[in-house]
């Protein structure tokens, strides 16, 4: 039941914040919304190269692993896995792509049995809001480079009328 509630919150947040509404506005303390989806912040994958690598941390009542491959052919591919109580809670496959002189983050969620949450041809799209030195802001999702070995991410979550952010602290994993 708790896993289903998190899944619903994450999908609702993504749908609510992933590209609706007119400029940049705060959604939570550390996340922003893209009020005008036609406005595209200029960026390339070079601006987010600090995401590349293997990361671990705690979030959503468990631990997680995230891996980002280096950029090639205008894309970066990532994987995210949340675990708790000696089992997987959910997976995400992620595509960070250069589109129209900007970046977009596409995410597809999967249950532990690898059943997709979204329909076959659907995914969650996080449009780029802005890039600054050591930070990248997508609509409802922000990453902050704290050091070479630490990243803080914040995702805006939504349930009914309540909006809050979940903080994820990433530590570089040395395999």
WOSULMO-V576152 format. One record per residue. N is the residue number from 1. RES is the residue in one letter. BURIAL is b if it has 9 or more other ideal C-beta (glycine too) atoms within 8 Angstrom, else e. D_LAST is the distance of its C-alpha to the last C-alpha in Angstrom with 2 decimals. Layout:
n:N res:RES burial:BURIAL d_last:D_LAST
n:N res:RES burial:BURIAL d_last:D_LAST
This chain:
n:1 res:X burial:e d_last:33.81
n:2 res:X burial:e d_last:31.42
n:3 res:X burial:e d_last:28.87
n:4 res:X burial:e d_last:31.75
n:5 res:X burial:b d_last:32.78
n:6 res:X burial:b d_last:29.37
n:7 res:X burial:b d_last:29.37
n:8 res:X burial:b d_last:32.91
n:9 res:X burial:b d_last:32.15
n:10 res:X burial:b d_last:29.20
n:11 res:X burial:b d_last:31.26
n:12 res:X burial:b d_last:34.33
n:13 res:X burial:b d_last:32.53
n:14 res:X burial:b d_last:31.14
n:15 res:X burial:e d_last:34.60
n:16 res:X burial:b d_last:36.33
n:17 res:X burial:b d_last:34.27
n:18 res:X burial:b d_last:32.86
n:19 res:X burial:b d_last:35.79
n:20 res:X burial:e d_last:39.14
n:21 res:X burial:e d_last:42.03
n:22 res:X burial:e d_last:43.28
n:23 res:X burial:e d_last:41.08
n:24 res:X burial:e d_last:38.29
n:25 res:X burial:e d_last:38.69
n:26 res:X burial:e d_last:36.73
n:27 res:X burial:b d_last:35.66
n:28 res:X burial:b d_last:34.11
n:29 res:X burial:e d_last:33.41
n:30 res:X burial:b d_last:30.20
n:31 res:X burial:b d_last:30.73
n:32 res:X burial:b d_last:33.34
n:33 res:X burial:b d_last:35.29
n:34 res:X burial:b d_last:36.51
n:35 res:X burial:e d_last:40.22
n:36 res:X burial:e d_last:41.15
n:37 res:X burial:e d_last:38.86
n:38 res:X burial:e d_last:40.79
n:39 res:X burial:e d_last:39.59
n:40 res:X burial:b d_last:36.37
n:41 res:X burial:b d_last:34.47
n:42 res:X burial:e d_last:33.64
n:43 res:X burial:b d_last:29.95
n:44 res:X burial:e d_last:27.53
n:45 res:X burial:b d_last:23.82
n:46 res:X burial:e d_last:23.66
n:47 res:X burial:b d_last:24.61
n:48 res:X burial:b d_last:21.45
n:49 res:X burial:b d_last:18.89
n:50 res:X burial:e d_last:17.24
n:51 res:X burial:b d_last:16.04
n:52 res:X burial:b d_last:13.68
n:53 res:X burial:e d_last:9.94
n:54 res:X burial:b d_last:7.93
n:55 res:X burial:b d_last:9.96
n:56 res:X burial:b d_last:11.18
n:57 res:X burial:b d_last:14.69
n:58 res:X burial:e d_last:18.10
n:59 res:X burial:b d_last:20.94
n:60 res:X burial:b d_last:23.84
n:61 res:X burial:e d_last:24.09
n:62 res:X burial:b d_last:20.62
n:63 res:X burial:b d_last:16.92
n:64 res:X burial:b d_last:15.15
n:65 res:X burial:b d_last:12.10
n:66 res:X burial:b d_last:12.73
n:67 res:X burial:b d_last:11.42
n:68 res:X burial:b d_last:13.70
n:69 res:X burial:b d_last:14.16
n:70 res:X burial:e d_last:16.07
n:71 res:X burial:b d_last:19.83
n:72 res:X burial:e d_last:21.96
n:73 res:X burial:e d_last:25.59
n:74 res:X burial:e d_last:26.00
n:75 res:X burial:b d_last:23.34
n:76 res:X burial:b d_last:19.79
n:77 res:X burial:b d_last:18.45
n:78 res:X burial:b d_last:16.49
n:79 res:X burial:b d_last:15.73
n:80 res:X burial:b d_last:16.25
n:81 res:X burial:b d_last:16.46
n:82 res:X burial:b d_last:18.35
n:83 res:X burial:b d_last:18.57
n:84 res:X burial:b d_last:21.16
n:85 res:X burial:e d_last:23.12
n:86 res:X burial:e d_last:20.68
n:87 res:X burial:e d_last:21.23
n:88 res:X burial:e d_last:20.34
n:89 res:X burial:b d_last:22.77
n:90 res:X burial:b d_last:22.30
n:91 res:X burial:b d_last:20.28
n:92 res:X burial:b d_last:20.74
n:93 res:X burial:b d_last:20.45
n:94 res:X burial:b d_last:20.98
n:95 res:X burial:b d_last:22.59
n:96 res:X burial:b d_last:23.09
n:97 res:X burial:b d_last:25.97
n:98 res:X burial:b d_last:28.47
n:99 res:X burial:e d_last:31.92
n:100 res:X burial:e d_last:35.27
n:101 res:X burial:e d_last:33.91
n:102 res:X burial:b d_last:31.72
n:103 res:X burial:b d_last:28.56
n:104 res:X burial:b d_last:28.38
n:105 res:X burial:b d_last:25.64
n:106 res:X burial:b d_last:26.32
n:107 res:X burial:b d_last:24.85
n:108 res:X burial:b d_last:25.60
n:109 res:X burial:b d_last:25.11
n:110 res:X burial:b d_last:24.91
n:111 res:X burial:b d_last:25.85
n:112 res:X burial:b d_last:23.84
n:113 res:X burial:e d_last:25.94
n:114 res:X burial:e d_last:24.97
n:115 res:X burial:e d_last:28.46
n:116 res:X burial:b d_last:28.61
n:117 res:X burial:b d_last:30.11
n:118 res:X burial:b d_last:31.68
n:119 res:X burial:e d_last:34.23
n:120 res:X burial:e d_last:33.29
n:121 res:X burial:e d_last:33.90
n:122 res:X burial:e d_last:32.96
n:123 res:X burial:e d_last:29.96
n:124 res:X burial:b d_last:29.73
n:125 res:X burial:b d_last:30.17
n:126 res:X burial:b d_last:29.23
n:127 res:X burial:b d_last:31.31
n:128 res:X burial:b d_last:30.43
n:129 res:X burial:b d_last:32.59
n:130 res:X burial:b d_last:31.53
n:131 res:X burial:b d_last:28.98
n:132 res:X burial:e d_last:29.17
n:133 res:X burial:e d_last:27.15
n:134 res:X burial:e d_last:23.89
n:135 res:X burial:b d_last:24.98
n:136 res:X burial:b d_last:25.61
n:137 res:X burial:b d_last:28.09
n:138 res:X burial:b d_last:28.68
n:139 res:X burial:b d_last:31.58
n:140 res:X burial:b d_last:30.57
n:141 res:X burial:b d_last:26.89
n:142 res:X burial:b d_last:25.68
n:143 res:X burial:b d_last:22.41
n:144 res:X burial:b d_last:22.58
n:145 res:X burial:b d_last:20.22
n:146 res:X burial:e d_last:20.63
n:147 res:X burial:e d_last:18.43
n:148 res:X burial:e d_last:15.53
n:149 res:X burial:e d_last:13.29
n:150 res:X burial:b d_last:15.64
n:151 res:X burial:b d_last:17.56
n:152 res:X burial:b d_last:20.48
n:153 res:X burial:b d_last:21.75
n:154 res:X burial:b d_last:25.16
n:155 res:X burial:b d_last:26.69
n:156 res:X burial:b d_last:30.43
n:157 res:X burial:b d_last:31.46
n:158 res:X burial:b d_last:35.00
n:159 res:X burial:e d_last:37.10
n:160 res:X burial:e d_last:40.84
n:161 res:X burial:e d_last:41.91
n:162 res:X burial:e d_last:39.11
n:163 res:X burial:e d_last:36.32
n:164 res:X burial:e d_last:33.41
n:165 res:X burial:b d_last:29.91
n:166 res:X burial:b d_last:26.69
n:167 res:X burial:b d_last:24.19
n:168 res:X burial:b d_last:20.44
n:169 res:X burial:b d_last:18.31
n:170 res:X burial:b d_last:14.84
n:171 res:X burial:b d_last:12.27
n:172 res:X burial:b d_last:9.42
n:173 res:X burial:b d_last:6.06
n:174 res:X burial:e d_last:3.78
n:175 res:X burial:e d_last:0.00
